[in-house]
Amino acid sequence: MALVALGALVLAGCSPTEEVDPLLQEHGLAGMDGRQIVEHLEATGQARPLPYGASVRETEVLLSEGEHEVAVPLPSGQHYVSIAPYVDVTHDCYYHSLATCQGELVEQPVEVTITSDDGEVLVQEQAVTHPNGFVGFWVPSGTAGTIEVTYEGMAGAVPFTTEDGDPTCITTLQVT
């Protein structure tokens, strides 16, 4: 009898007891890490606003619905910068809301170059803005530099920094 109880105790100690947060489960985000959640929600074609909150902070993505909140960690040493280049219309934004932010240039081809102040090119690529009008990149934390965007022969540039407390949302980049 003692052997059976000991065996049950050993097996129970090896069993996974981690429960999936109901908010993540309900919205199809269970099993995703923070980076995957950000990239999934950024690219979703679901109409904004989403039925829940999702805010990208420096070290976590904060999901909320009513009074319930869950924070999912983001990769250490990386900072998400979501850019909504615009021609005519923009909005104020500091921490990127994956649930409500809507940029002007929806599903448009852009060329993005992100360069650090010491001249290192961190990103240089052709991209297409998502249905929310944003395009996002993971850059090293503790970096300062310039973001340049070209769109249909127009161009614009803004400075950026990725220190603690810096924004994850860039809505000031006008292409002219």
N, C-alpha and C positions, 0 to 999 in steps of 0.2 A: 504494500500500500504506500509506504514512504517513497519507494522507487517511482511509482506512478506520479505522485505529487511532485517529486523532484523533476521528473521528465516534463510535466506540464509547465512547471515554473521556468525551466530552461527554454522550452519552445516559446512561451509567452514573451520571454526576454528577447527573442530573436524576431518576433513578429513586428511588422511596421505598425506604429500607432499614430503616425502623422495623419491628421485629418485634413481634407481639402477644404479650404474656405468656401462657404456657400456662394459668396459673391463671384469668386473665380469660376466655380463650377457652373453657376447659372448662365454666365456669359461666355462660356467656351474657352476660358483662359486657364483652366486647371492643367497642371503639368508643364506650364511655360515658365521660364525664368523671366526676370525683369526685362532683359534686352528683347527677348522674344515677344513679350507683351507689348512693349513700346512699338516694335517694328510691325507687329500684327495690327494694332489699332491705328497706327499712322497710315497704313496702306488700305484699311478697310474702305469699301465703297458704301458702307452704311451711312445714311443721311445723318448730318449733324443737326441738333445735338443728339448724342448717344443717350440711352436711357439711364446712364450712370456716369459718375465723374471719373476722370483719369488724368492726373496731373503729373508731368515729368519734373522731378526735382533733381538736385545734383547727385544724390546717392540712392534714390528710390523712385519708383512710380507709385503714386498714391491713388488707389481706387476707392470709390465711395458710392454708396447708394443709401439715401436716407441718412440715418445716424451711424450706419455701419461703415467702417473704413478698414482697409487692409493695405499695408505698405510692403511692396516687393522690392528687394534690393537690386540695384543696378551694378554692372561690373565695376570693380575697384580700378581707379586710375583712368577711367574714361568718363567723358562728359558728353551728353547728347545735346546737339545743337540742331534745332528744327527751324528751317528758314522758309518764310513765305515772301518771295520776291513779289513786287507789285508794280503796276503801271500807274493806276489811278486811285485804288481803294485799299486801305489797310485798317488795322485795328491795334489797340494797345495790347501788349502781352508781355509777361515776364517769365512765368513758369508755363511751359507749353501745355495746353489742355488738349489732350487727344480726343476728348468728348465734345468740345464746343468750338475750338478754333477753326475758322474757315478763311482761307486765303483767296485772293482774287484769281490767280492763274491756276486753274484746275486742269490737271492732266496735260500739262504743257511741257515741251522739251526745253531744258535749260542747260547751260554749261556752268559748272560750279568749280571754283578754285578757292581752296582755303590754305592760306600761307601763314606760318608763324612769324613773329617779329624778327626772328633770327634768319629768315629766308627759307626755312624748310617748307616744301610743299606737302601739306598733310592730305589734301584731297584735290584731285584734278580729274573731273569726269563729266560725261554727258549724263544727264538724269532726266526723269520725267516727274513733275510734281504729282503728288497723290490726289485722289478725289477731294481732299480737304485743302488743296492748294499749297501744301508744304512739301519739302524734301528735307530729310534729316540725315545727319552724319554723326558718328562717334569719333571724337577727337580726344587727345590726351588732356587729362585734368592739369591745371596749372599752366595753361598755354594762353598766350595773347597773340593776336595777329589780325588778319584781314580776310573777310569773305567777299569774293567777287562773283557776280552772276551775270551771264550774258543771255539775252532772250530776244529773238527776232531782230538782231542787229542793234539792240539797245543794251546798255550795260550799267551796272551800279556796284558800289562797294561800301562796306561798313566794317568798322573795327569790332572785334569780339575778344572776350576773355573767358576762361573756364576755371576761375578760382572758386572757392567755397562762397556761396551766396550769389554767384553770377547767374544770369538768365539762361534758360534752355530754349527760349523762343525769340527768334529774330524776325520782327515785322517792320523793320525800318529800312529795308533794302529796296529802294526804288530804282527801277531800271528806266533810263531815259535815252 
